[in-house]
Amino acid sequence: MNYTLHRGDALTVLKTIPDESIHAVITDPPYNSGGRTSSERTARTARAKYTSGDAAHDLQNFPGENRDQRGYRSWLTALLTEAYRAAVEHTVAMVFTDWRQEPTTSDALQMAGWTWSGTIPWIKPASRPRKGGFKQSAELIVWGVKGTLDKDRDLYLPGHFIASQPRKGRVHITQKPVEVMQQLVQICPESGTVLDPFTGSGTTGVAALREGRNFIGVELSTHYADIAENRLRTELHRDDYVLAGPEADA
């Protein structure tokens, strides 16, 4: 298995990916969420939106978090259109979102050509409470398919996931649990290629490599691209180290 990590703008890079070369799209774009009005969404950083005020970590912000609603839908539609072109028949696209952006995310998915096939809840036991109301304990995965699902595969995946964000070794504000991502990447056929246009700290890529899939990622932030590169390189050579490390000569 192998990986390619592009550094730069996701839409620009996606236009260079060949037709019908991708077997799964799994991505966590900036939600551009966090408020009911444009000013509420655009006046705060990603850290202010997605972390508690008493958060113990000091993780860096990431770009692309200040689009208004119509701009976000247009931008996401263009990205998913390029991903659709690059995907083979039966490819599944999975896009993380939250409750505020689920409607526009499902719109973008369908306008790009994908057949919307459902919404998967990711339930987070360790999550923010809401005084006087219900706890905000779930994010969502909107998913669709190019054409139809491959019914020849003997594959049955869960319809929801329960896992908190990683605490130990967390390196990204919105980092996803690798154990959840390892299940999601199984939607890609073995030895196929998973595309993530918003690689962040590289968790999707780590999961893909662990599950025997190739990975193509794109990351705009130099800071997070460096982290992702290190994690992907370490994962790629993990088995080599186990086989060739000091214990192999004992």
C-alpha positions in Angstrom: 0.0 0.0 0.0 1.1 3.6 -0.6 0.0 7.2 -0.1 0.3 10.6 -1.8 -0.1 13.8 0.1 -0.6 16.9 -1.9 0.0 20.3 -0.3 -2.4 23.0 -1.5 -5.9 24.0 -2.3 -8.3 21.0 -2.5 -10.2 22.1 -5.6 -7.1 22.9 -7.5 -5.5 19.6 -6.7 -8.7 17.6 -7.4 -8.8 18.9 -11.0 -5.4 17.1 -11.6 -6.6 13.7 -10.5 -7.3 11.3 -13.4 -10.8 10.2 -14.3 -12.0 7.0 -12.7 -9.0 6.5 -10.5 -10.6 6.7 -7.0 -12.5 4.0 -5.2 -13.8 5.9 -2.1 -14.1 9.5 -1.0 -14.0 10.0 2.8 -13.5 13.5 4.0 -14.1 16.0 6.8 -14.3 19.5 5.3 -14.4 22.7 7.3 -18.0 22.8 8.4 -18.3 26.6 8.2 -20.9 26.2 10.9 -21.2 27.5 14.5 -23.9 30.1 14.2 -27.3 31.0 12.9 -26.2 34.1 11.0 -23.4 34.9 8.6 -21.6 37.1 11.2 -21.8 34.4 13.8 -20.2 31.9 11.4 -17.5 34.2 10.0 -16.4 36.2 13.0 -14.8 33.3 15.0 -11.9 31.0 14.4 -12.2 27.3 14.1 -10.8 26.9 17.6 -13.4 29.2 19.0 -16.2 27.3 17.2 -15.2 23.8 17.9 -13.4 23.7 21.2 -14.6 24.6 24.7 -13.3 27.7 26.4 -11.7 25.7 29.1 -9.9 23.3 26.6 -6.6 22.1 28.0 -4.9 21.8 24.5 -3.5 24.6 22.4 -4.1 23.1 18.9 -3.7 25.3 15.8 -6.6 26.7 13.8 -7.2 25.6 10.2 -8.2 27.7 7.1 -11.4 27.7 5.1 -13.8 28.1 8.0 -15.4 31.5 7.2 -17.7 31.0 4.1 -21.3 32.0 4.2 -24.0 29.5 3.6 -24.5 30.0 -0.2 -20.7 30.2 -0.8 -20.2 27.0 1.2 -22.7 25.1 -0.8 -21.3 26.3 -4.1 -17.7 25.5 -3.0 -18.6 22.0 -1.7 -20.6 21.2 -4.8 -17.6 22.1 -7.0 -15.3 19.8 -4.9 -17.7 16.9 -4.9 -18.2 17.3 -8.6 -14.5 16.9 -9.2 -14.4 13.9 -6.8 -17.3 12.3 -8.8 -15.4 12.7 -12.0 -12.3 11.0 -10.5 -14.3 8.1 -9.0 -15.0 4.8 -10.6 -18.6 3.3 -10.8 -19.9 2.1 -7.4 -17.6 4.6 -5.5 -19.1 5.8 -2.1 -18.5 9.3 -0.9 -18.8 10.1 2.8 -18.8 13.7 4.0 -18.7 14.6 7.7 -20.9 17.5 8.8 -23.0 18.7 11.7 -26.7 19.3 12.3 -26.5 22.9 11.0 -24.9 22.0 7.7 -26.5 18.6 7.0 -29.1 20.1 4.6 -26.7 22.0 2.5 -24.2 19.2 2.5 -26.7 16.7 1.2 -27.7 19.3 -1.4 -24.1 19.7 -2.6 -23.6 15.9 -2.7 -26.6 15.5 -5.0 -25.9 18.5 -7.2 -22.4 17.0 -7.8 -24.0 13.8 -9.2 -23.9 11.4 -6.3 -27.0 9.5 -5.3 -27.6 10.4 -1.7 -28.0 7.2 0.3 -28.3 8.1 3.9 -26.9 10.0 7.0 -24.8 8.1 9.5 -24.6 9.5 13.1 -21.3 9.5 14.9 -22.2 9.6 18.6 -19.6 11.1 20.9 -20.0 10.2 24.6 -17.5 12.9 25.6 -19.2 16.0 24.2 -20.5 19.4 25.1 -23.6 19.7 27.3 -26.2 22.4 26.6 -27.7 24.1 29.6 -31.5 23.9 29.5 -31.5 21.5 26.5 -30.2 18.4 24.9 -26.5 17.5 24.8 -24.8 18.1 21.5 -23.3 14.6 21.3 -23.4 13.7 17.6 -21.9 14.7 14.3 -23.2 13.3 11.0 -21.8 11.5 7.9 -23.7 12.2 4.7 -23.0 9.5 2.2 -23.8 8.8 -1.4 -22.8 6.6 -4.3 -21.8 6.9 -7.9 -24.3 4.8 -9.7 -25.2 1.9 -7.4 -23.6 0.1 -4.6 -21.4 -2.9 -5.5 -23.8 -5.8 -4.5 -21.1 -8.4 -5.3 -19.1 -7.4 -2.2 -19.8 -9.4 1.0 -19.7 -6.3 3.1 -21.9 -5.2 5.9 -21.0 -2.0 7.8 -22.7 -0.4 10.9 -25.3 2.4 10.5 -23.9 4.4 13.4 -20.7 4.8 15.4 -20.0 5.5 19.0 -16.6 6.9 20.0 -15.2 10.1 21.6 -12.6 12.3 19.9 -9.1 11.1 20.8 -7.6 12.7 24.0 -4.2 11.1 24.2 -2.0 12.2 21.4 -4.6 14.5 19.9 -3.0 16.8 17.3 -6.0 18.4 15.5 -9.0 20.4 16.7 -11.5 18.2 14.9 -9.5 15.0 14.8 -11.6 11.8 14.3 -11.1 8.5 16.1 -8.9 6.2 14.0 -11.0 3.2 15.1 -14.1 4.8 13.4 -12.1 5.7 10.3 -10.8 2.1 10.0 -14.4 0.9 9.7 -15.3 3.6 7.2 -12.4 3.0 4.8 -13.7 -0.6 4.4 -16.2 0.8 2.0 -13.2 1.0 -0.4 -12.4 -2.3 -2.1 -9.2 -3.9 -0.9 -6.1 -2.4 -2.6 -8.3 0.4 -3.9 -7.6 4.1 -3.3 -9.3 6.4 -0.7 -9.4 10.1 -1.5 -9.5 12.7 1.3 -9.4 16.3 0.0 -9.2 17.7 3.6 -6.5 15.5 5.2 -6.0 17.5 8.3 -3.7 15.4 10.6 -4.0 12.4 8.4 -6.3 10.1 10.3 -8.2 8.9 7.2 -4.9 8.0 5.5 -3.6 6.2 8.6 -6.8 4.1 8.7 -6.6 3.4 4.9 -3.1 2.1 5.2 -3.9 0.0 8.2 -6.8 -1.6 6.3 -4.8 -2.3 3.1 -6.0 0.6 1.0 -4.0 3.2 -0.9 -4.5 6.9 0.0 -4.5 10.2 -1.7 -4.8 13.3 0.5 -4.8 17.1 0.1 -4.1 19.5 2.9 -3.9 23.3 2.7 -2.4 24.1 6.1 1.4 23.6 6.1 1.3 22.9 9.9 -1.2 20.1 9.5 0.3 18.8 6.3 3.6 18.3 8.2 1.8 16.4 10.9 -0.1 14.2 8.4 3.1 13.5 6.4 4.8 12.3 9.6 1.9 10.1 10.6 1.4 8.6 7.2 5.2 7.9 6.8 5.3 6.3 10.2 2.2 4.1 9.5 3.5 3.1 6.1 6.8 1.8 7.6 5.4 0.4 10.8 5.3 -3.2 9.6 8.8 -2.8 8.1 10.1 -1.7 11.5 8.4 -4.6 13.3 10.0 -7.0 10.8 13.4 -5.3 10.5 13.8 -3.8 14.0 16.3 -5.0 16.7 13.9 -7.7 17.9 14.0 -9.4 14.5 17.7 -10.2 14.9 17.3 -11.5 18.4 
